[in-house]
């Protein structure tokens, strides 16, 4: 199989933004390695250029399988999109240790294991791009959405995005982030949409395609690294 075609690794790829990213990169001609805990082999739709790897990305062995499969099947890794994440909203004193560990495991360990392995491969290639999906709530908290621990973890992704961008700027690897507002995905029941829309200055929720478009912009923006691109209807700009 030819190794000239670019390859994107996408975590949290089974639905919502992740599924949109798989389609967006595939439409650009990329080969895809798609991972999530719940993704099924049939998600590839028979496309030989989409490789499905089921597993918990917080586990090192899953990261090993994802990166190993990408190299074995396609011979390269050009882009990693760290989309897998969970969100638990509750008052700070009500978070349990289980909540804390779940958020740290998926949002931070899920970033660490796969990014470290993908970056090692990108360093050998002399090129690559890592995109982290964070959240505007890490920078612009809302009274109506208490989320201290998600902010702790996703804020960490914002920080590491800038740190790695500097570390790898001279090595051909770019590192960026997309910071969404609240996006209309299956995780938000329809009866919550009016409330959630009101949390944005533009008075609507974001669409999955708007996040996909932001990631694809960063993918082609060769002079952009260390960027946290807000796609949040203006929520990051301040209180309104």
Beta strands, then each sheet from edge to edge (+ up, - down):
strand 1: 7-11
strand 2: 31-36
strand 3: 50-54
strand 4: 79-82
strand 5: 128-133
strand 6: 173-180
strand 7: 228-231
sheet 1: 3+ 2+ 1+ 4+ 5+ 6+ 7+
end
